[in-house]
């Protein structure tokens, strides 16, 4: 959106921003009006974080503005109606500018000044009268000084001395004779954008869950939830007294544990003015934390949750408290990592817009919140960075770090996968149209990099990042061949590109990309797939990707599903996937008829598993499956964030399969309702605000009967597959509320009586009991894998097996008996 910009960027004439701990500059300027304007609009941005004032009043409720974009391409401008604040006569414009992303330390290498050497301010006030428009804004007439904000860093925190606050600095008539002149700052005003991304705001406040005394004697406040934001403090004391607040995600041995912060100090300091109760909160930093340590007494303390002001659109709950907590953890990790940019984590010396994380999580994100504003803005930054660099960087906005400059699967192909996911959620072709050039440029670049066989076989790959079996010092070194992962994702990406071109009427491109998709699919099948559907790389991730990306034919898909189910069982239903495989493994199981295995994988609580962090008290999703180890110690790898949403991508499966809701047509004008109960759950409810209105799907099992309730908006249709219906009924409904009740099949929930004389093949068909049985064997024979019974042992009984074990103990027999009578 173009605009007539007339104001200048200004910066202080004194040095500030080039060194850590430099004070934040305060700016002020005056103008005079003789008439009250019909409308007054203030446009605000900065290179740094800006807090604007007009006649002593804080303008707007945004925080951390203008947020983080690729500043050299797009610098967001906030717009405010300030008509009620303009007075006849003298008026004063003011602003404080913190260092923020533009000036301060950014990235885990500790570098500063990625964009500029010092902060700069831009204000333009437009006064509209009947016959004219007058402009007041930043120019050489402004002055600059310093005040109470002595240091401010996104990573390290804010230092504030209330004694130095220059009273009245943002009011007309303030004596600024000791302030310094400003300098004009050279910045391209063509970068200024009035995009529609929602601003960052204070969203919620949390009271302390507990105030405790640590073994060291320090006071620690537990807010009961890992969040992004800061605390508001009320304190009474003498002038010059300083309260220091340290933030952390977790405690170890009752003390604040800062390992997950790496080098981020996450420390705020407030020095009192004195003379009565004082209430303060920082404005130019944010922290990822659950716990706060205070070194001085305080009157009151509140946690302030801060993130992009998105509209919630998705809810999910079940009969299982652990599963509900897992879903809550997913929601909170998303909230905490949508602080302007979809980041990896909100707490440590990183907080970057990693492309792979949001690509993996996008289906979940777009269900839970309306992300069109945040992610459309982010995709515009991605396209701008891609044009400048010739490739899609691993982090957007891109900063100067030692990163691969060649494409990487799941990361770089977000240029295609994210617009496609947003289109599927919202049904808006304009999303694809706006991203088309970026999408096509990525795919054409990839086409030029294929080897002679049509494979993506060269260059660095993150692979199945953070596979739990990868070496601690090599998160990319998982079980799955990284170039198999790359070639599989390319099958998905080229197919999405071909469909995008066809939808937008790009017929020549559609034909070209469809042929390319077929070429890379054939290449993958030749290299990695046997005619029977076995994969050269026998891992859960390899099979999940091949199944979900349309690489296999129907017969091969069924065989691959069987192999995947066996691999999952062999791992004891513990997680064996990383960033690439985790979003797809449960769906690959359920879509190939292995719903019981999918639930066993979902409901496992041992380490590593989806629910293990929940059993350890997690309130957000962890970066590693074992970020906190079973003994309570923090994983010593140095990559142990407790607030990473990527592995929470399983929530998309909860919504689609447990809850049963998925779109048939993009945007949910037609939808599928097909819950698949399991895992011992007795009810689940899924609610989603689509672009057409609210959808609610609820199912409940009680006393041998199923009740299903479905509400869909007017103008939409749903194909409803009634779960566990004795006749496998499928009905079609239109807008409104619908309800079904029916008796479950007589054998539903009736568990056979197993004995030591039951054939192993029979027991193996009951996935929960077989799992309990293999767990019992594993307890007595650790390290010995138990898979499906082989064809020649299907008719064997447990009695026969025990006869083969010399001196089988009574304890073993007791554990096996318990396993037969009580399924997991």
Secondary structure, DSSP 4 states (H G I P E B T S, - for coil): ---------EEESS--SSSTTPPPEEEEEEEEESS--SEEEEEEEEESEEEEEETTEEP-SB-STT----TTT-EE-EEEE-GGG--SEEEEEEEEEE-HHHHS--STT----SS-SS-EEEEEEEEE-SS-EEEEE-STT-EEEE-SEEEEETTTEEEEEGGG--TTTTSTT---TTSEEEEE----GGGEE---PPPEEEEEEEE-SEEEE-TTS-EEEEEEEEEEEEEEEEE---TT-EEEEEEESEEETTEEE-GGGTT---EEEEE---SS-EEEE-SS--EEEEEEEESS--SEEEEEEEEE-PPB-EEEEES-HHHHHHHHHHHHHHHHHBSSSB-S-SSSS----BHHHHHHHHHHHHHHB--HHHHHHHHHHHHHHHHHHSS--SBSS--SS----S--TTTTTHHHHHHHHHHHHH--HHHHHHHHHHHHHHHHHHHHH--TTS---SS----STT-TTS-TT-TT--SS-HHHHHHHHHHHHHHHHHHHHHHTT-HHHHHHHHHHHHHHHHHHHHHHB-TTS-BSS-SHHHHHHHHHTT-S-HHHHHHHHHHHHHHHHHTTT-----HHHHHHHHHHHHHTT-HHHHHHHHH--SSSSTTHHHHTT-SS--SSTTSB-TTSPBPTTS---S---GGGGGHHHIIIIIS-EEESSTTSSEEEE-----TT--EEEEEEEETTEEEEEEEEEETTEEEEEEEEEEEEEEEEE-TT-TT--EEEEEEEEEEEEEEPPTTTTPPP---TTSBHHHHHTSHHHHHHHHHHHHHHSTT----SPPGGGTT-BHHHHHHTSTT--HHHHHHHHHHHHS--
